[in-house]
Amino acid sequence: MAGQAFDIASLFERTEHFTRTSADLYRLKTIDKSADVISTLMARLAVVTALVLFFLIVNIGIALWLGETIGKTYYGFFIVAGFYAVIALVLHFAGSKWIKIPLQNLIITQALK
């Protein structure tokens, strides 16, 4: 009977150790996935920021060139602004398919990697 009590106590001790180890493993996996997703998004955010600055400067140059060609500088800015208004309307109506769904898929893919 004493041997059986010792085996049960040992079994409970091993179960407790297994439970703690499993909880630690899940916690570390969660931290790893979170760090991976956040670092990937931050790296892409840095690239997007650089591209936005590039396109901003290029668009200012195009607006100045168009304005100089037309004769009034501000006309060039109106033309460029109108172009982006059309793009904004297209993205507003089709943005879910082109932006939201691919971004969701990217985040889910990174999280399940």
Phi and psi restraints in degrees (range 20) as a CNS / XPLOR table:
assign (resid 1 and name C) (resid 2 and name N)
       (resid 2 and name CA) (resid 2 and name C) 1.0 -66.2 20.0 2
assign (resid 2 and name N) (resid 2 and name CA)
       (resid 2 and name C) (resid 3 and name N) 1.0 -36.1 20.0 2
assign (resid 2 and name C) (resid 3 and name N)
       (resid 3 and name CA) (resid 3 and name C) 1.0 -65.6 20.0 2
assign (resid 3 and name N) (resid 3 and name CA)
       (resid 3 and name C) (resid 4 and name N) 1.0 -37.4 20.0 2
assign (resid 3 and name C) (resid 4 and name N)
       (resid 4 and name CA) (resid 4 and name C) 1.0 -68.3 20.0 2
assign (resid 4 and name N) (resid 4 and name CA)
       (resid 4 and name C) (resid 5 and name N) 1.0 -39.3 20.0 2
assign (resid 4 and name C) (resid 5 and name N)
       (resid 5 and name CA) (resid 5 and name C) 1.0 -64.4 20.0 2
assign (resid 5 and name N) (resid 5 and name CA)
       (resid 5 and name C) (resid 6 and name N) 1.0 -38.5 20.0 2
assign (resid 5 and name C) (resid 6 and name N)
       (resid 6 and name CA) (resid 6 and name C) 1.0 -64.8 20.0 2
assign (resid 6 and name N) (resid 6 and name CA)
       (resid 6 and name C) (resid 7 and name N) 1.0 -40.5 20.0 2
assign (resid 6 and name C) (resid 7 and name N)
       (resid 7 and name CA) (resid 7 and name C) 1.0 -66.1 20.0 2
assign (resid 7 and name N) (resid 7 and name CA)
       (resid 7 and name C) (resid 8 and name N) 1.0 -38.6 20.0 2
assign (resid 7 and name C) (resid 8 and name N)
       (resid 8 and name CA) (resid 8 and name C) 1.0 -67.6 20.0 2
assign (resid 8 and name N) (resid 8 and name CA)
       (resid 8 and name C) (resid 9 and name N) 1.0 -41.6 20.0 2
assign (resid 8 and name C) (resid 9 and name N)
       (resid 9 and name CA) (resid 9 and name C) 1.0 -62.8 20.0 2
assign (resid 9 and name N) (resid 9 and name CA)
       (resid 9 and name C) (resid 10 and name N) 1.0 -41.0 20.0 2
assign (resid 9 and name C) (resid 10 and name N)
       (resid 10 and name CA) (resid 10 and name C) 1.0 -64.8 20.0 2
assign (resid 10 and name N) (resid 10 and name CA)
       (resid 10 and name C) (resid 11 and name N) 1.0 -39.5 20.0 2
assign (resid 10 and name C) (resid 11 and name N)
       (resid 11 and name CA) (resid 11 and name C) 1.0 -63.9 20.0 2
assign (resid 11 and name N) (resid 11 and name CA)
       (resid 11 and name C) (resid 12 and name N) 1.0 -43.8 20.0 2
assign (resid 11 and name C) (resid 12 and name N)
       (resid 12 and name CA) (resid 12 and name C) 1.0 -63.2 20.0 2
assign (resid 12 and name N) (resid 12 and name CA)
       (resid 12 and name C) (resid 13 and name N) 1.0 -39.1 20.0 2
assign (resid 12 and name C) (resid 13 and name N)
       (resid 13 and name CA) (resid 13 and name C) 1.0 -64.8 20.0 2
assign (resid 13 and name N) (resid 13 and name CA)
       (resid 13 and name C) (resid 14 and name N) 1.0 -42.9 20.0 2
assign (resid 13 and name C) (resid 14 and name N)
       (resid 14 and name CA) (resid 14 and name C) 1.0 -67.8 20.0 2
assign (resid 14 and name N) (resid 14 and name CA)
       (resid 14 and name C) (resid 15 and name N) 1.0 -37.7 20.0 2
assign (resid 14 and name C) (resid 15 and name N)
       (resid 15 and name CA) (resid 15 and name C) 1.0 -64.5 20.0 2
assign (resid 15 and name N) (resid 15 and name CA)
       (resid 15 and name C) (resid 16 and name N) 1.0 -42.2 20.0 2
assign (resid 15 and name C) (resid 16 and name N)
       (resid 16 and name CA) (resid 16 and name C) 1.0 -62.8 20.0 2
assign (resid 16 and name N) (resid 16 and name CA)
       (resid 16 and name C) (resid 17 and name N) 1.0 -42.6 20.0 2
assign (resid 16 and name C) (resid 17 and name N)
       (resid 17 and name CA) (resid 17 and name C) 1.0 -63.8 20.0 2
assign (resid 17 and name N) (resid 17 and name CA)
       (resid 17 and name C) (resid 18 and name N) 1.0 -43.1 20.0 2
assign (resid 17 and name C) (resid 18 and name N)
       (resid 18 and name CA) (resid 18 and name C) 1.0 -62.5 20.0 2
assign (resid 18 and name N) (resid 18 and name CA)
       (resid 18 and name C) (resid 19 and name N) 1.0 -42.1 20.0 2
assign (resid 18 and name C) (resid 19 and name N)
       (resid 19 and name CA) (resid 19 and name C) 1.0 -63.9 20.0 2
assign (resid 19 and name N) (resid 19 and name CA)
       (resid 19 and name C) (resid 20 and name N) 1.0 -43.7 20.0 2
assign (resid 19 and name C) (resid 20 and name N)
       (resid 20 and name CA) (resid 20 and name C) 1.0 -64.1 20.0 2
assign (resid 20 and name N) (resid 20 and name CA)
       (resid 20 and name C) (resid 21 and name N) 1.0 -43.0 20.0 2
assign (resid 20 and name C) (resid 21 and name N)
       (resid 21 and name CA) (resid 21 and name C) 1.0 -64.3 20.0 2
assign (resid 21 and name N) (resid 21 and name CA)
       (resid 21 and name C) (resid 22 and name N) 1.0 -41.7 20.0 2
assign (resid 21 and name C) (resid 22 and name N)
       (resid 22 and name CA) (resid 22 and name C) 1.0 -63.8 20.0 2
assign (resid 22 and name N) (resid 22 and name CA)
       (resid 22 and name C) (resid 23 and name N) 1.0 -42.8 20.0 2
assign (resid 22 and name C) (resid 23 and name N)
       (resid 23 and name CA) (resid 23 and name C) 1.0 -63.3 20.0 2
assign (resid 23 and name N) (resid 23 and name CA)
       (resid 23 and name C) (resid 24 and name N) 1.0 -41.8 20.0 2
assign (resid 23 and name C) (resid 24 and name N)
       (resid 24 and name CA) (resid 24 and name C) 1.0 -63.5 20.0 2
assign (resid 24 and name N) (resid 24 and name CA)
       (resid 24 and name C) (resid 25 and name N) 1.0 -40.2 20.0 2
assign (resid 24 and name C) (resid 25 and name N)
       (resid 25 and name CA) (resid 25 and name C) 1.0 -63.5 20.0 2
assign (resid 25 and name N) (resid 25 and name CA)
       (resid 25 and name C) (resid 26 and name N) 1.0 -45.8 20.0 2
assign (resid 25 and name C) (resid 26 and name N)
       (resid 26 and name CA) (resid 26 and name C) 1.0 -63.7 20.0 2
assign (resid 26 and name N) (resid 26 and name CA)
       (resid 26 and name C) (resid 27 and name N) 1.0 -39.3 20.0 2
assign (resid 26 and name C) (resid 27 and name N)
       (resid 27 and name CA) (resid 27 and name C) 1.0 -63.5 20.0 2
assign (resid 27 and name N) (resid 27 and name CA)
       (resid 27 and name C) (resid 28 and name N) 1.0 -44.1 20.0 2
assign (resid 27 and name C) (resid 28 and name N)
       (resid 28 and name CA) (resid 28 and name C) 1.0 -68.6 20.0 2
assign (resid 28 and name N) (resid 28 and name CA)
       (resid 28 and name C) (resid 29 and name N) 1.0 -36.4 20.0 2
assign (resid 28 and name C) (resid 29 and name N)
       (resid 29 and name CA) (resid 29 and name C) 1.0 -65.1 20.0 2
assign (resid 29 and name N) (resid 29 and name CA)
       (resid 29 and name C) (resid 30 and name N) 1.0 -39.6 20.0 2
assign (resid 29 and name C) (resid 30 and name N)
       (resid 30 and name CA) (resid 30 and name C) 1.0 -64.5 20.0 2
assign (resid 30 and name N) (resid 30 and name CA)
       (resid 30 and name C) (resid 31 and name N) 1.0 -43.4 20.0 2
assign (resid 30 and name C) (resid 31 and name N)
       (resid 31 and name CA) (resid 31 and name C) 1.0 -62.7 20.0 2
assign (resid 31 and name N) (resid 31 and name CA)
       (resid 31 and name C) (resid 32 and name N) 1.0 -42.3 20.0 2
assign (resid 31 and name C) (resid 32 and name N)
       (resid 32 and name CA) (resid 32 and name C) 1.0 -62.0 20.0 2
assign (resid 32 and name N) (resid 32 and name CA)
       (resid 32 and name C) (resid 33 and name N) 1.0 -47.1 20.0 2
assign (resid 32 and name C) (resid 33 and name N)
       (resid 33 and name CA) (resid 33 and name C) 1.0 -65.8 20.0 2
assign (resid 33 and name N) (resid 33 and name CA)
       (resid 33 and name C) (resid 34 and name N) 1.0 -41.7 20.0 2
assign (resid 33 and name C) (resid 34 and name N)
       (resid 34 and name CA) (resid 34 and name C) 1.0 -62.2 20.0 2
assign (resid 34 and name N) (resid 34 and name CA)
       (resid 34 and name C) (resid 35 and name N) 1.0 -44.1 20.0 2
assign (resid 34 and name C) (resid 35 and name N)
       (resid 35 and name CA) (resid 35 and name C) 1.0 -64.1 20.0 2
assign (resid 35 and name N) (resid 35 and name CA)
       (resid 35 and name C) (resid 36 and name N) 1.0 -38.7 20.0 2
assign (resid 35 and name C) (resid 36 and name N)
       (resid 36 and name CA) (resid 36 and name C) 1.0 -65.8 20.0 2
assign (resid 36 and name N) (resid 36 and name CA)
       (resid 36 and name C) (resid 37 and name N) 1.0 -46.5 20.0 2
assign (resid 36 and name C) (resid 37 and name N)
       (resid 37 and name CA) (resid 37 and name C) 1.0 -63.9 20.0 2
assign (resid 37 and name N) (resid 37 and name CA)
       (resid 37 and name C) (resid 38 and name N) 1.0 -46.3 20.0 2
assign (resid 37 and name C) (resid 38 and name N)
       (resid 38 and name CA) (resid 38 and name C) 1.0 -65.6 20.0 2
assign (resid 38 and name N) (resid 38 and name CA)
       (resid 38 and name C) (resid 39 and name N) 1.0 -42.0 20.0 2
assign (resid 38 and name C) (resid 39 and name N)
       (resid 39 and name CA) (resid 39 and name C) 1.0 -67.5 20.0 2
assign (resid 39 and name N) (resid 39 and name CA)
       (resid 39 and name C) (resid 40 and name N) 1.0 -37.2 20.0 2
assign (resid 39 and name C) (resid 40 and name N)
       (resid 40 and name CA) (resid 40 and name C) 1.0 -64.9 20.0 2
assign (resid 40 and name N) (resid 40 and name CA)
       (resid 40 and name C) (resid 41 and name N) 1.0 -44.7 20.0 2
assign (resid 40 and name C) (resid 41 and name N)
       (resid 41 and name CA) (resid 41 and name C) 1.0 -65.8 20.0 2
assign (resid 41 and name N) (resid 41 and name CA)
       (resid 41 and name C) (resid 42 and name N) 1.0 -37.6 20.0 2
assign (resid 41 and name C) (resid 42 and name N)
       (resid 42 and name CA) (resid 42 and name C) 1.0 -67.2 20.0 2
assign (resid 42 and name N) (resid 42 and name CA)
       (resid 42 and name C) (resid 43 and name N) 1.0 -39.7 20.0 2
assign (resid 42 and name C) (resid 43 and name N)
       (resid 43 and name CA) (resid 43 and name C) 1.0 -63.6 20.0 2
assign (resid 43 and name N) (resid 43 and name CA)
       (resid 43 and name C) (resid 44 and name N) 1.0 -42.5 20.0 2
assign (resid 43 and name C) (resid 44 and name N)
       (resid 44 and name CA) (resid 44 and name C) 1.0 -68.8 20.0 2
assign (resid 44 and name N) (resid 44 and name CA)
       (resid 44 and name C) (resid 45 and name N) 1.0 -34.3 20.0 2
assign (resid 44 and name C) (resid 45 and name N)
       (resid 45 and name CA) (resid 45 and name C) 1.0 -63.5 20.0 2
assign (resid 45 and name N) (resid 45 and name CA)
       (resid 45 and name C) (resid 46 and name N) 1.0 -38.1 20.0 2
assign (resid 45 and name C) (resid 46 and name N)
       (resid 46 and name CA) (resid 46 and name C) 1.0 -64.0 20.0 2
assign (resid 46 and name N) (resid 46 and name CA)
       (resid 46 and name C) (resid 47 and name N) 1.0 -42.3 20.0 2
assign (resid 46 and name C) (resid 47 and name N)
       (resid 47 and name CA) (resid 47 and name C) 1.0 -65.5 20.0 2
assign (resid 47 and name N) (resid 47 and name CA)
       (resid 47 and name C) (resid 48 and name N) 1.0 -43.6 20.0 2
assign (resid 47 and name C) (resid 48 and name N)
       (resid 48 and name CA) (resid 48 and name C) 1.0 -62.9 20.0 2
assign (resid 48 and name N) (resid 48 and name CA)
       (resid 48 and name C) (resid 49 and name N) 1.0 -40.4 20.0 2
assign (resid 48 and name C) (resid 49 and name N)
       (resid 49 and name CA) (resid 49 and name C) 1.0 -61.6 20.0 2
assign (resid 49 and name N) (resid 49 and name CA)
       (resid 49 and name C) (resid 50 and name N) 1.0 -44.3 20.0 2
assign (resid 49 and name C) (resid 50 and name N)
       (resid 50 and name CA) (resid 50 and name C) 1.0 -63.1 20.0 2
assign (resid 50 and name N) (resid 50 and name CA)
       (resid 50 and name C) (resid 51 and name N) 1.0 -40.9 20.0 2
assign (resid 50 and name C) (resid 51 and name N)
       (resid 51 and name CA) (resid 51 and name C) 1.0 -66.2 20.0 2
assign (resid 51 and name N) (resid 51 and name CA)
       (resid 51 and name C) (resid 52 and name N) 1.0 -39.1 20.0 2
assign (resid 51 and name C) (resid 52 and name N)
       (resid 52 and name CA) (resid 52 and name C) 1.0 -62.5 20.0 2
assign (resid 52 and name N) (resid 52 and name CA)
       (resid 52 and name C) (resid 53 and name N) 1.0 -43.9 20.0 2
assign (resid 52 and name C) (resid 53 and name N)
       (resid 53 and name CA) (resid 53 and name C) 1.0 -63.0 20.0 2
assign (resid 53 and name N) (resid 53 and name CA)
       (resid 53 and name C) (resid 54 and name N) 1.0 -41.3 20.0 2
assign (resid 53 and name C) (resid 54 and name N)
       (resid 54 and name CA) (resid 54 and name C) 1.0 -60.0 20.0 2
assign (resid 54 and name N) (resid 54 and name CA)
       (resid 54 and name C) (resid 55 and name N) 1.0 -50.1 20.0 2
assign (resid 54 and name C) (resid 55 and name N)
       (resid 55 and name CA) (resid 55 and name C) 1.0 -67.5 20.0 2
assign (resid 55 and name N) (resid 55 and name CA)
       (resid 55 and name C) (resid 56 and name N) 1.0 -32.0 20.0 2
assign (resid 55 and name C) (resid 56 and name N)
       (resid 56 and name CA) (resid 56 and name C) 1.0 -62.3 20.0 2
assign (resid 56 and name N) (resid 56 and name CA)
       (resid 56 and name C) (resid 57 and name N) 1.0 -46.9 20.0 2
assign (resid 56 and name C) (resid 57 and name N)
       (resid 57 and name CA) (resid 57 and name C) 1.0 -67.8 20.0 2
assign (resid 57 and name N) (resid 57 and name CA)
       (resid 57 and name C) (resid 58 and name N) 1.0 -40.4 20.0 2
assign (resid 57 and name C) (resid 58 and name N)
       (resid 58 and name CA) (resid 58 and name C) 1.0 -63.1 20.0 2
assign (resid 58 and name N) (resid 58 and name CA)
       (resid 58 and name C) (resid 59 and name N) 1.0 -41.9 20.0 2
assign (resid 58 and name C) (resid 59 and name N)
       (resid 59 and name CA) (resid 59 and name C) 1.0 -66.4 20.0 2
assign (resid 59 and name N) (resid 59 and name CA)
       (resid 59 and name C) (resid 60 and name N) 1.0 -36.1 20.0 2
assign (resid 59 and name C) (resid 60 and name N)
       (resid 60 and name CA) (resid 60 and name C) 1.0 -63.6 20.0 2
assign (resid 60 and name N) (resid 60 and name CA)
       (resid 60 and name C) (resid 61 and name N) 1.0 -42.5 20.0 2
assign (resid 60 and name C) (resid 61 and name N)
       (resid 61 and name CA) (resid 61 and name C) 1.0 -62.3 20.0 2
assign (resid 61 and name N) (resid 61 and name CA)
       (resid 61 and name C) (resid 62 and name N) 1.0 -43.0 20.0 2
assign (resid 61 and name C) (resid 62 and name N)
       (resid 62 and name CA) (resid 62 and name C) 1.0 -64.4 20.0 2
assign (resid 62 and name N) (resid 62 and name CA)
       (resid 62 and name C) (resid 63 and name N) 1.0 -43.1 20.0 2
assign (resid 62 and name C) (resid 63 and name N)
       (resid 63 and name CA) (resid 63 and name C) 1.0 -62.1 20.0 2
assign (resid 63 and name N) (resid 63 and name CA)
       (resid 63 and name C) (resid 64 and name N) 1.0 -42.9 20.0 2
assign (resid 63 and name C) (resid 64 and name N)
       (resid 64 and name CA) (resid 64 and name C) 1.0 -65.2 20.0 2
assign (resid 64 and name N) (resid 64 and name CA)
       (resid 64 and name C) (resid 65 and name N) 1.0 -41.4 20.0 2
assign (resid 64 and name C) (resid 65 and name N)
       (resid 65 and name CA) (resid 65 and name C) 1.0 -64.8 20.0 2
assign (resid 65 and name N) (resid 65 and name CA)
       (resid 65 and name C) (resid 66 and name N) 1.0 -46.4 20.0 2
assign (resid 65 and name C) (resid 66 and name N)
       (resid 66 and name CA) (resid 66 and name C) 1.0 -61.4 20.0 2
assign (resid 66 and name N) (resid 66 and name CA)
       (resid 66 and name C) (resid 67 and name N) 1.0 -43.1 20.0 2
assign (resid 66 and name C) (resid 67 and name N)
       (resid 67 and name CA) (resid 67 and name C) 1.0 -62.8 20.0 2
assign (resid 67 and name N) (resid 67 and name CA)
       (resid 67 and name C) (resid 68 and name N) 1.0 -39.7 20.0 2
assign (resid 67 and name C) (resid 68 and name N)
       (resid 68 and name CA) (resid 68 and name C) 1.0 -67.8 20.0 2
assign (resid 68 and name N) (resid 68 and name CA)
       (resid 68 and name C) (resid 69 and name N) 1.0 -37.8 20.0 2
assign (resid 68 and name C) (resid 69 and name N)
       (resid 69 and name CA) (resid 69 and name C) 1.0 -67.2 20.0 2
assign (resid 69 and name N) (resid 69 and name CA)
       (resid 69 and name C) (resid 70 and name N) 1.0 -40.5 20.0 2
assign (resid 69 and name C) (resid 70 and name N)
       (resid 70 and name CA) (resid 70 and name C) 1.0 -77.4 20.0 2
assign (resid 70 and name N) (resid 70 and name CA)
       (resid 70 and name C) (resid 71 and name N) 1.0 -32.9 20.0 2
assign (resid 70 and name C) (resid 71 and name N)
       (resid 71 and name CA) (resid 71 and name C) 1.0 122.7 20.0 2
assign (resid 71 and name N) (resid 71 and name CA)
       (resid 71 and name C) (resid 72 and name N) 1.0 -24.3 20.0 2
assign (resid 71 and name C) (resid 72 and name N)
       (resid 72 and name CA) (resid 72 and name C) 1.0 -123.9 20.0 2
assign (resid 72 and name N) (resid 72 and name CA)
       (resid 72 and name C) (resid 73 and name N) 1.0 123.6 20.0 2
assign (resid 72 and name C) (resid 73 and name N)
       (resid 73 and name CA) (resid 73 and name C) 1.0 -59.4 20.0 2
assign (resid 73 and name N) (resid 73 and name CA)
       (resid 73 and name C) (resid 74 and name N) 1.0 -40.7 20.0 2
assign (resid 73 and name C) (resid 74 and name N)
       (resid 74 and name CA) (resid 74 and name C) 1.0 -69.6 20.0 2
assign (resid 74 and name N) (resid 74 and name CA)
       (resid 74 and name C) (resid 75 and name N) 1.0 -21.2 20.0 2
assign (resid 74 and name C) (resid 75 and name N)
       (resid 75 and name CA) (resid 75 and name C) 1.0 -62.4 20.0 2
assign (resid 75 and name N) (resid 75 and name CA)
       (resid 75 and name C) (resid 76 and name N) 1.0 -37.8 20.0 2
assign (resid 75 and name C) (resid 76 and name N)
       (resid 76 and name CA) (resid 76 and name C) 1.0 -61.8 20.0 2
assign (resid 76 and name N) (resid 76 and name CA)
       (resid 76 and name C) (resid 77 and name N) 1.0 -39.6 20.0 2
assign (resid 76 and name C) (resid 77 and name N)
       (resid 77 and name CA) (resid 77 and name C) 1.0 -68.1 20.0 2
assign (resid 77 and name N) (resid 77 and name CA)
       (resid 77 and name C) (resid 78 and name N) 1.0 -37.0 20.0 2
assign (resid 77 and name C) (resid 78 and name N)
       (resid 78 and name CA) (resid 78 and name C) 1.0 -64.9 20.0 2
assign (resid 78 and name N) (resid 78 and name CA)
       (resid 78 and name C) (resid 79 and name N) 1.0 -40.2 20.0 2
assign (resid 78 and name C) (resid 79 and name N)
       (resid 79 and name CA) (resid 79 and name C) 1.0 -64.5 20.0 2
assign (resid 79 and name N) (resid 79 and name CA)
       (resid 79 and name C) (resid 80 and name N) 1.0 -46.3 20.0 2
assign (resid 79 and name C) (resid 80 and name N)
       (resid 80 and name CA) (resid 80 and name C) 1.0 -63.8 20.0 2
assign (resid 80 and name N) (resid 80 and name CA)
       (resid 80 and name C) (resid 81 and name N) 1.0 -40.8 20.0 2
assign (resid 80 and name C) (resid 81 and name N)
       (resid 81 and name CA) (resid 81 and name C) 1.0 -64.0 20.0 2
assign (resid 81 and name N) (resid 81 and name CA)
       (resid 81 and name C) (resid 82 and name N) 1.0 -40.8 20.0 2
assign (resid 81 and name C) (resid 82 and name N)
       (resid 82 and name CA) (resid 82 and name C) 1.0 -62.6 20.0 2
assign (resid 82 and name N) (resid 82 and name CA)
       (resid 82 and name C) (resid 83 and name N) 1.0 -40.5 20.0 2
assign (resid 82 and name C) (resid 83 and name N)
       (resid 83 and name CA) (resid 83 and name C) 1.0 -59.4 20.0 2
assign (resid 83 and name N) (resid 83 and name CA)
       (resid 83 and name C) (resid 84 and name N) 1.0 -44.4 20.0 2
assign (resid 83 and name C) (resid 84 and name N)
       (resid 84 and name CA) (resid 84 and name C) 1.0 -72.9 20.0 2
assign (resid 84 and name N) (resid 84 and name CA)
       (resid 84 and name C) (resid 85 and name N) 1.0 -26.2 20.0 2
assign (resid 84 and name C) (resid 85 and name N)
       (resid 85 and name CA) (resid 85 and name C) 1.0 -65.8 20.0 2
assign (resid 85 and name N) (resid 85 and name CA)
       (resid 85 and name C) (resid 86 and name N) 1.0 -41.2 20.0 2
assign (resid 85 and name C) (resid 86 and name N)
       (resid 86 and name CA) (resid 86 and name C) 1.0 -63.4 20.0 2
assign (resid 86 and name N) (resid 86 and name CA)
       (resid 86 and name C) (resid 87 and name N) 1.0 -44.4 20.0 2
assign (resid 86 and name C) (resid 87 and name N)
       (resid 87 and name CA) (resid 87 and name C) 1.0 -61.2 20.0 2
assign (resid 87 and name N) (resid 87 and name CA)
       (resid 87 and name C) (resid 88 and name N) 1.0 -40.3 20.0 2
assign (resid 87 and name C) (resid 88 and name N)
       (resid 88 and name CA) (resid 88 and name C) 1.0 -63.4 20.0 2
assign (resid 88 and name N) (resid 88 and name CA)
       (resid 88 and name C) (resid 89 and name N) 1.0 -40.2 20.0 2
assign (resid 88 and name C) (resid 89 and name N)
       (resid 89 and name CA) (resid 89 and name C) 1.0 -64.6 20.0 2
assign (resid 89 and name N) (resid 89 and name CA)
       (resid 89 and name C) (resid 90 and name N) 1.0 -42.9 20.0 2
assign (resid 89 and name C) (resid 90 and name N)
       (resid 90 and name CA) (resid 90 and name C) 1.0 -62.4 20.0 2
assign (resid 90 and name N) (resid 90 and name CA)
       (resid 90 and name C) (resid 91 and name N) 1.0 -44.7 20.0 2
assign (resid 90 and name C) (resid 91 and name N)
       (resid 91 and name CA) (resid 91 and name C) 1.0 -67.1 20.0 2
assign (resid 91 and name N) (resid 91 and name CA)
       (resid 91 and name C) (resid 92 and name N) 1.0 -32.6 20.0 2
assign (resid 91 and name C) (resid 92 and name N)
       (resid 92 and name CA) (resid 92 and name C) 1.0 -63.9 20.0 2
assign (resid 92 and name N) (resid 92 and name CA)
       (resid 92 and name C) (resid 93 and name N) 1.0 -41.7 20.0 2
assign (resid 92 and name C) (resid 93 and name N)
       (resid 93 and name CA) (resid 93 and name C) 1.0 -85.7 20.0 2
assign (resid 93 and name N) (resid 93 and name CA)
       (resid 93 and name C) (resid 94 and name N) 1.0 -25.0 20.0 2
assign (resid 93 and name C) (resid 94 and name N)
       (resid 94 and name CA) (resid 94 and name C) 1.0 -119.4 20.0 2
assign (resid 94 and name N) (resid 94 and name CA)
       (resid 94 and name C) (resid 95 and name N) 1.0 10.3 20.0 2
assign (resid 94 and name C) (resid 95 and name N)
       (resid 95 and name CA) (resid 95 and name C) 1.0 -63.8 20.0 2
assign (resid 95 and name N) (resid 95 and name CA)
       (resid 95 and name C) (resid 96 and name N) 1.0 -31.3 20.0 2
assign (resid 95 and name C) (resid 96 and name N)
       (resid 96 and name CA) (resid 96 and name C) 1.0 -62.5 20.0 2
assign (resid 96 and name N) (resid 96 and name CA)
       (resid 96 and name C) (resid 97 and name N) 1.0 -43.1 20.0 2
assign (resid 96 and name C) (resid 97 and name N)
       (resid 97 and name CA) (resid 97 and name C) 1.0 -72.7 20.0 2
assign (resid 97 and name N) (resid 97 and name CA)
       (resid 97 and name C) (resid 98 and name N) 1.0 -36.1 20.0 2
assign (resid 97 and name C) (resid 98 and name N)
       (resid 98 and name CA) (resid 98 and name C) 1.0 -92.6 20.0 2
assign (resid 98 and name N) (resid 98 and name CA)
       (resid 98 and name C) (resid 99 and name N) 1.0 -24.4 20.0 2
assign (resid 98 and name C) (resid 99 and name N)
       (resid 99 and name CA) (resid 99 and name C) 1.0 -120.0 20.0 2
assign (resid 99 and name N) (resid 99 and name CA)
       (resid 99 and name C) (resid 100 and name N) 1.0 -55.9 20.0 2
assign (resid 99 and name C) (resid 100 and name N)
       (resid 100 and name CA) (resid 100 and name C) 1.0 -63.8 20.0 2
assign (resid 100 and name N) (resid 100 and name CA)
       (resid 100 and name C) (resid 101 and name N) 1.0 -50.4 20.0 2
assign (resid 100 and name C) (resid 101 and name N)
       (resid 101 and name CA) (resid 101 and name C) 1.0 -65.9 20.0 2
assign (resid 101 and name N) (resid 101 and name CA)
       (resid 101 and name C) (resid 102 and name N) 1.0 -46.9 20.0 2
assign (resid 101 and name C) (resid 102 and name N)
       (resid 102 and name CA) (resid 102 and name C) 1.0 -61.8 20.0 2
assign (resid 102 and name N) (resid 102 and name CA)
       (resid 102 and name C) (resid 103 and name N) 1.0 -35.8 20.0 2
assign (resid 102 and name C) (resid 103 and name N)
       (resid 103 and name CA) (resid 103 and name C) 1.0 -67.3 20.0 2
assign (resid 103 and name N) (resid 103 and name CA)
       (resid 103 and name C) (resid 104 and name N) 1.0 -41.4 20.0 2
assign (resid 103 and name C) (resid 104 and name N)
       (resid 104 and name CA) (resid 104 and name C) 1.0 -61.0 20.0 2
assign (resid 104 and name N) (resid 104 and name CA)
       (resid 104 and name C) (resid 105 and name N) 1.0 -44.8 20.0 2
assign (resid 104 and name C) (resid 105 and name N)
       (resid 105 and name CA) (resid 105 and name C) 1.0 -62.7 20.0 2
assign (resid 105 and name N) (resid 105 and name CA)
       (resid 105 and name C) (resid 106 and name N) 1.0 -38.0 20.0 2
assign (resid 105 and name C) (resid 106 and name N)
       (resid 106 and name CA) (resid 106 and name C) 1.0 -62.4 20.0 2
assign (resid 106 and name N) (resid 106 and name CA)
       (resid 106 and name C) (resid 107 and name N) 1.0 -46.5 20.0 2
assign (resid 106 and name C) (resid 107 and name N)
       (resid 107 and name CA) (resid 107 and name C) 1.0 -65.2 20.0 2
assign (resid 107 and name N) (resid 107 and name CA)
       (resid 107 and name C) (resid 108 and name N) 1.0 -42.8 20.0 2
assign (resid 107 and name C) (resid 108 and name N)
       (resid 108 and name CA) (resid 108 and name C) 1.0 -65.7 20.0 2
assign (resid 108 and name N) (resid 108 and name CA)
       (resid 108 and name C) (resid 109 and name N) 1.0 -40.9 20.0 2
assign (resid 108 and name C) (resid 109 and name N)
       (resid 109 and name CA) (resid 109 and name C) 1.0 -62.5 20.0 2
assign (resid 109 and name N) (resid 109 and name CA)
       (resid 109 and name C) (resid 110 and name N) 1.0 -43.7 20.0 2
assign (resid 109 and name C) (resid 110 and name N)
       (resid 110 and name CA) (resid 110 and name C) 1.0 -64.9 20.0 2
assign (resid 110 and name N) (resid 110 and name CA)
       (resid 110 and name C) (resid 111 and name N) 1.0 -38.0 20.0 2
assign (resid 110 and name C) (resid 111 and name N)
       (resid 111 and name CA) (resid 111 and name C) 1.0 -71.1 20.0 2
assign (resid 111 and name N) (resid 111 and name CA)
       (resid 111 and name C) (resid 112 and name N) 1.0 -31.7 20.0 2
assign (resid 111 and name C) (resid 112 and name N)
       (resid 112 and name CA) (resid 112 and name C) 1.0 -94.0 20.0 2
assign (resid 112 and name N) (resid 112 and name CA)
       (resid 112 and name C) (resid 113 and name N) 1.0 0.2 20.0 2
